[in-house]
Amino acid sequence: MEFKSLIKKRVSVRRFQTSKPDWRKIVQAIDAARYVPLAGNMMNFKLILVSDKDKIEWMRKASQQKFVGDVHYVVVMVSDDKKLTQSYDDRGKKFARQQSGAAIQNFLLALTDLGLATCWTGYFDEACIKRELSIPDDLVVEAIFPIGKAAVGEGHPKRKMDLDNVLYFDKWKNKFIEPKTLVRKRNV
């Protein structure tokens, strides 16, 4: 799929088909998460592919979101800030969040390209998920991703804010680039 089309096709899905997706496709998407810029070339995240129905039900309860339990697979992203904070002090925490976010975006785009769907879920009881998946207390559960095939009629792209509402030139609030051209989709 062309990259720009892939970006536009990626949406958050909360209703899934009942069919079980091929777990190998999920592993391919997880592999894509590894190809991100890394501060000091230090990988700080791991992903857990969960297929145990009891654990998935536990995550549904911990997130208080029904759709999390309506799938056969959930991926959990976990990060460890220790190496980054040792090298970069408090900035290491920021770098860890940035790297995790970049990895998540690669993962989401790969899932979309493979015909799978998810919803980036960040609201959950972290302690419950750590306990259920035996994740050490000093690590961070970044997000959980229930994965399946989108239900029929689900997953329509939502209208995004226009480019000229998110882009400035040279300084805050300057919407023009010299010569005085306002950036619109038709100009890019």
Buried (B, 14 or more C-beta within 10 A) or exposed (E): EEEEEBBEBBBBBBBBBEEEBEEEBBEBBBEBBEEBEBBEEBBBBBBBBBEEEEBBEBBBBBBEBEBBBBBBBBBBBBBBBBBBBEEBEEEBBBBBBBBBBBBBBBBBBBBBBBEBBBBBBEEBBBEBBBEBBEBEEEBBBBBBBBBBBBBEEBBEEEEEEEEBEEEEEEEEEEEEBEEEEEBEEEEE
